[in-house]
Amino acid sequence: MERNIGFKERRYIEELRILTKSTALDCVIDDRFDRIIYIIKQGDMGLAIGKKGENIKRLQNVLGKRIEMVEYAESPKEFVANIFKPAEVIEIDQGLDNGPINVLVKKKSDLGIAIGKGGCNIEKARILCRRFFGFDVGEVLLVAGET
C-alpha cells in the first residue's frame, strides 16, 4: 500500500532516529487527538521506548505533542493486536462482504483500554489499518466476559 510521507513526518521520523537510535517506518500526525503516532520497525520497540519510557518523554518534550508508538507486523492480525496493546486482543473478525473488521478483547477491563479516551485508540486503529492494509475497523467488542 502506498503511503505519502510529508516533510513534517520525515522530520519527526528523523528526530526519533536521532534521539532513540530506533527506526520508524512511518509517522502519522493526528491533529484530532493532538498526537504523533510512530510505526516502529519490528524488533526496535524497546529501543524506541527506552528505559521506563524515557525516550517517549524526551520526544514529547522536543516535539511538544503526545507520542504513541505501534510496532509494525507483516500480518494484519498481529498489527491490529499491536495497535491495541496493552489490551489483550483474542480475535479479529472480518465482517460480511469484506466490511470493517471487529476487534474482540478478552477481558472486560481491556475494553476501556482498547477503546481509549474519547475513542482515540479506535481512531488510531482506523488510521493505521487503512494506511497499511487498506481495511477499516468497525467495533471493539468484549467476548464473553472475563472480568
GUTOR-438276 format. One record per atom (N, C-alpha, C, CB): residue in one letter; x, y, z. Coordinates in steps of 0.02 Angstrom, whole numbers, plus 32768, in hexadecimal, padded with zeros to 4 digits. Each point is the difference from the previous one (the first is absolute). Last residue first. Glycine has a CB too. Example, Ala and Ser with C-alpha at 12.3 -4.5 7.8 and 13.67 -1.06 7.14 Angstrom:
<sites>
S82827F908162/S802A803B8003/S7FD980378025/S803B7FE07F94/A7FD47F028068/A7FD3803B8000/A802D803C8000/A7FA17FC5803E/
</sites>
This chain:
<sites>
T7D567DDE8696/T80028043801D/T804580158014/T7F8E7FF08028/E7FFF7F6E7F0F/E802A7FFD803C/E80018046801B/E80487F9E7FD6/G7EFF80197F76/G802980258029/G80257FE6803B/G7FB980497FDA/A7FF47F997F1D/A7FE77FE5803F/A803180058038/A7FBC7FB37FBE/V808680EC7F8C/V7FEA7FBB7FF7/V7FF07FE58045/V80477FEF7F97/L7FBA81148004/L80147FD38036/L7FE57FBB7FF2/L800380608053/L803F806C7EF6/L7FCD7FDC8025/L801F7FD68036/L7FB77FFF7F9B/V806A80D67FA7/V80277FDA8030/V7FCD7FE1802F/V8068804C7FF7/E7F7680077EFD/E7FF380068047/E80347FD88028/E7F86800F7FE9/G80A4802F7F24/G7FBB800E8013/G7FFA800C804A/G7FD87FBC7FA1/V80F480627F9E/V7FF07FE28041/V7FB980168012/V807A7FFF8025/D80057FE17EDD/D7FE8802D8034/D7FF17FD8803F/D7FD0804C7FA9/F80EA7F977F7C/F7FBE7FED8019/F7FEE802E803B/F80107F887FDB/G80C580747FA0/G7FC780117FD6/G7FBD7FE7801A/G804E7FFE7FA4/F80A57FFC80B1/F7FE27FC37FE4/F7FC0800D7FD7/F80317FC48060/F805F80EB8009/F802E7FC87FF4/F7FE07FC57FDC/F803C80248064/R7F4980A97FD3/R804080167FE4/R802D7FC57FEC/R7FF880668046/R7F377F7A802D/R7FF4801B7FBC/R8043800C7FDE/R7F9480358026/C80787F8D80B8/C7FEA7FC77FD7/C7FF180157FB9/C7FD07FCB8066/L806D80DD803A/L80387FD47FEF/L7FEB7FC57FD4/L80368021806B/I7F24807B7FE4/I803280237FD7/I80357FCF7FE8/I7FEC806B8041/R7F737F438057/R7FE280107FBE/R8034801F7FD1/R7F9080118037/A80AE7FC780AA/A7FFB7FC27FDA/A7FE3800D7FBA/A7FF17FC0806C/K801580F48029/K80457FEE7FED/K7FFF7FC17FD5/K802D8035806A/E7F09800D7FF4/E8012802D7FC9/E80477FF07FE8/E7FB5805A802F/I80007F35808D/I7FDB7FE87FC5/I8012802B7FC4/I7FA17FD58048/N80B5806E8084/N80227FC47FE8/N7FDD7FE17FC4/N80287FEC8074/C7F7C80D77FF8/C803F800F7FDF/C80247FC27FE6/C800A80648049/G7F177FD3802F/G80077FD67FC5/G804280087FDC/G7F8780067FF4/G803B806580DF/G7FE080207FC6/G80057FD87FC0/G8018806B8035/K80867F388071/K7FDB803C8013/K7FE380227FC2/K804A800F8066/G7FE17EE87F8A/G8027803C800E/G7FD3803C800F/G80597FD47FB5/I7F907F30800A/I7FDB80387FE1/I802780418009/I7F927FC68017/A80C67F76804D/A7FFF7FF87FB7/A7FDD803B7FDE/A80007F848010/I8002807180DC/I8044800C7FE8/I80017FFE7FB4/I80317FCD8069/G7F067FFA8002/G800E80488006/G804580127FE5/G7FB480048063/L80157F167FA6/L7FD480237FD1/L800D804B8000/L7FAA7FA78011/D80BC7FAF8082/D802680147FC4/D7FD580297FD0/D80457F99800C/S7F64800480BE/S802D80378012/S802880197FC4/S80087FD18074/K7F6C7F707F79/K7FD7803D8006/K802D803C800E/K7F9E7FBB8029/K80CD7F757F56/K7FE980138042/K7FD780417FFE/K80657FC88031/K7FEF7FD17F01/K7FF37FC9802E/K7FDF80168041/K80617FC57FCE/V7F8680AA7F31/V802F7FFF8038/V7FE87FCD8034/V801F807A7FEC/L7FC27FC07EFC/L7FE47FE1803B/L80357FFD8037/L7FAF7FBD7FBA/V800F80D17F55/V80367FEA802C/V7FE27FE78040/V805180537FCD/N7F5F7FCD7F23/N7FEE80098046/N80387FE3802A/N7F837FFD7FE7/I8071806C7F0E/I800F7FCB802F/I7FE680138045/I80667FDF7FBE/P7F2C80717F50/P803180118034/P800C7FC4802E/P7FDC80787FFB/G7FCE7F367F22/G7FF1803F8022/G8036800E8034/G7F847FF07FEE/N80547F557F66/N803E8023800E/N7FF58046801D/N80347FC17FA3/D7F177FA18040/D801180277FC5/D8040802A800A/D7F8680047FE3/L80237FAE8102/L7FE87FE87FBF/L8016802F7FC9/L7F9D7FCA8038/G81008042809C/G7FB77FFC7FF7/G7FEE7FE47FBC/G7FF38061804C/Q80EA7F6B804C/Q7FEC80257FC4/Q7FB57FF77FF7/Q80737FF17FCA/D802D7FFF811A/D7FCB7FE17FD8/D7FED802D7FC6/D7FD67FC48066/I80EB7FFF8060/I7FF080377FD3/I7FD47FE17FCB/I806D80408016/E7FE47F7D80F8/E7FEA7FF07FBC/E7FF380407FD9/E7FCD7F948028/I8090806980B5/I80007FB87FF5/I7FE87FED7FB9/I7FEB7FF1807A/V809480E3801C/V7FD37FF27FC8/V80027FB57FF4/V801480727FCB/E802C8034810C/E800C7FBF7FE1/E7FCA7FF27FCB/E80377FD6806A/A803E811A7FF4/A7FC37FD78001/A800F7FBF7FDB/A7FB580678004/P80E980558012/P80087FC28026/P7FC07FD68006/P80598039803E/K7FC480127EE9/K80257FEF803D/K7FFC803A8030/K804E7FB67FC1/F7F5780417F59/F7FD68003803C/F80247FED8041/F7FA27FE57FB7/I80CA80187F6F/I7FE080428007/I7FDC80068042/I7FF480077F83/N80687F28803D/N8033802F8017/N7FE38046800C/N80577FBE7FC2/A7F207F9C7FDD/A800C7FEF8047/A80348030801E/A7FE47F877FE9/V7FF6808A7F31/V7FC6801A8025/V80097FF2804B/V7FB57FEF7F9B/F80EC7FB47FD7/F8006804A8001/F7FC7801F8028/F80387FFC7F8F/E7FC37F1D8049/E803480108032/E8008804C8006/E803B7F937FE6/K7F33801F7F74/K7FE57FEF8043/K803280128036/K7FBD7FA37FCE/P808380797F4C/P7FCE80318017/P7FE67FF28046/P7FE080107F8A/S81177FA88022/S7FBC7FE48002/S7FCF8035801A/S802F7F8C8013/E80B780A97FE5/E7FEB7FEF7FBC/E7FB87FE87FFE/E80777FE27FE5/A7FE480CE80D5/A7FFF7FB87FF5/A7FE77FF47FB9/A7FEC7FE7807B/Y807480F1803A/Y7FE67FE67FC1/Y80017FB48000/Y802780687FC4/E7FBE803E8115/E80317FD67FDD/E7FE07FE37FC1/E803B7FE4806D/V7F9081098015/V7FE37FC07FEF/V80367FD97FDB/V7F88802D7FFB/M805880C280AC/M80277FD47FD5/M7FDD7FBE7FF7/M806A80388025/E7F7480E38029/E7FE97FBB8006/E80287FD67FCE/E7F8B80238025/I807680E4805B/I801F7FCF7FD3/I7FE37FBC800E/I806A80437FFA/R7F5180D58025/R7FFF7FBD801D/R801C7FCF7FCC/R7F9C801D804A/K80BD80DE7FA9/K7FC27FDB7FF5/K80057FBD8024/K7FEE80387F90/G80C7806E8056/G7FC78023801D/G7FBD7FDF7FF3/G804180677FF4/L80B67F687FD5/L7FCE800C7FCC/L7FC18023801A/L802B7F9B7FC5/V8090802F80CE/V801D801F7FC4/V7FCA80147FCE/V80687FBB8011/N7F587FCE80B4/N801A80428011/N801B80257FC3/N801D7FD58071/Q7F9A7F4D7F75/Q7FC7802B800F/Q801780478011/Q7FBF7F9C8028/L80E67FBF7FBA/L7FE180137FC0/L7FC5802F800B/L80257F927FCF/R8041801380F1/R802D80307FDE/R7FE280187FBF/R80627FC88035/K7F2A7F8E803D/K7FFC80408025/K802C80357FDF/K7FEA7FC1806A/I80227F657F42/I7FBF801D7FEF/I7FFA80448022/I7FCB7F8C7FF3/N80F17FF58042/N8004801B7FBC/N7FBF80207FEA/N80547FA97FE5/E7FBA7FE980F1/E802580407FFE/E8004801E7FBA/E80427FD88061/G7F507F58800B/G7FE0802F7FD3/G802580427FF7/G7F967FCC8022/K80BB7F72805E/K7FC980228022/K7FDF80377FD6/K803A7FE7806B/K80927FCD7F1D/K7FF57FEA8045/K7FCA802B8020/K80777FD78009/G7F77801B7EEF/G8035800F8030/G7FEE7FE88046/G802080637FBC/I7F727FA07F57/I7FE08015803F/I803580168033/I7FA27FB07FEA/A80A77FFB7F43/A7FD7803C7FF5/A7FE3801B8042/A7FE57FD67F8D/L80937F5C8070/L802D80397FF4/L7FD880417FFC/L804F7FB47FC3/G7F357F86804B/G8023800C803E/G802F803C7FFC/G7FF97F878019/M7F99802D7F20/M7FD38020802F/M802280118042/M7FA27FC27FCB/D80A97FCC7F5F/D801E803F8018/D7FD880228037/D8030800E7F8F/G7F937F257FF3/G803C7FF38026/G8021803E801E/G80117F9F7FB7/Q7F5680807F75/Q7FFB7FC6802B/Q80437FF38023/Q7FA87FCF7FB4/K801A812A8005/K80177FC27FE0/K7FFD7FC78032/K804B80427FB2/I7F0F808E806D/I80457FED800D/I80107FBD7FDE/I7FFD803E806E/I7F56809D7F83/I7FFE7FB97FF2/I80497FE98000/I7F9280067FBB/Y7FEE80D880BE/Y80377FE27FDB/Y7FF37FB67FF6/Y805080548030/I7F1C80988006/I80017FB78006/I80397FE67FD4/I7F837FFA8016/I802A80F5806F/I80277FE57FC9/I80047FB5800C/I8045806C7FEF/R7EFE805C8064/R80337FCE800D/R80267FEE7FC1/R7FBB7FD3805E/D7F6480AA7FE2/D803F8023800F/D80387FD08013/D7FBC80628025/F7F5F7F727F85/F80117FED8045/F8044801D8015/F7FBD7F967FF2/R7FEE80A37F39/R7FC17FF88025/R800E7FF0804A/R7FC77FD97F97/D80E780327FC2/D7FEE8040801F/D7FC17FFA802B/D8035803B7FA0/D808E7F1C8008/D7FB87FFE800C/D7FEC803E8026/D80007F818000/I80D180147F62/I7FF0803A802B/I7FB480028005/I806A80427FDD/V804A7EF07FEB/V7FC0801F7FF1/V7FF680398032/V7FCF7F937FD3/C80FE7FC27FBC/C7FEE802E8035/C7FBF80227FEB/C807980138023/D803F7F0C7F9F/D7FCF80327FED/D7FEF8029803E/D7FD17FB57FA4/L80D67FA88062/L7FEE7FF47FBA/L7FD280367FE7/L800E7F858012/A80B8808080B2/A7FB780057FF5/A7FF47FF57FB6/A7FF080518062/T80E57F6C8050/T7FE680107FBD/T7FB580027FFF/T80657FCC7FCE/S806B806780F7/S7FD17FCE7FE5/S7FE580197FBD/S7FE17FD98075/K80B0809E802E/K80277FCF7FD8/K7FD47FC77FE6/K8064801C8045/T7F6280B8803C/T7FF77FBC801B/T802A7FCB7FDE/T7F8E8022801C/L806F80D47FB0/L7FF77FFB8048/L80017FB8801B/L7FBF80687FF9/I80537FC57F19/I803780228023/I7FFB7FF5804C/I800580567FA4/R7F4B7F597FD3/R803E7FDB7FF3/R803A801D8027/R7FD57FE27F8E/L7F5C80918078/L7FFC7FC18025/L80417FD97FF8/L7F837FFD7FF0/E806980C37F90/E800780128046/E7FFF7FC2802C/E7FC980707FE9/E80057F767F34/E8048800C8009/E800E80128049/E800A80277F89/I7F177FC48039/I80207FBE7FFC/I804B8006800C/I7FA87FD97FAF/Y7FDB80EE8041/Y7FF07FDC803E/Y80227FBB8002/Y7F93803E8006/R807E803F7F34/R802580228035/R7FF67FDC8043/R7FF5806E7FC3/R7F8D7F4A7F84/R80477FED7FF9/R802A801E8038/R7FF17FF97F83/E7F2F804A8072/E80057FBB8017/E80497FE77FFB/E7F897FEB7FDB/K804780EA7FCD/K7FFA80018049/K80087FB9801D/K7FB480647FF9/F80477FB57F1A/F803C801D801D/F7FFF7FFC804D/F8009804C7F9D/G7F5C7EFF7FED/G801080467FF3/G803F80178024/G7F8780157FF0/I80157EFB7FAC/I801C801C803D/I801880467FEF/I80237F8D802C/N7F2B7FAD7F6D/N8024803F7FF5/N8019801A8043/N7FB9801B7F9B/R80097EE48005/R7FF780328034/R8029803D7FEE/R7FED7FA78058/E7FA77F627F36/E8029803D7FF8/E7FEF80328037/E80057FEE7F84/M7FEF7EFB8077/M7FD6803B8000/M802D803E8000/M7FA37FC2803E/
</sites>
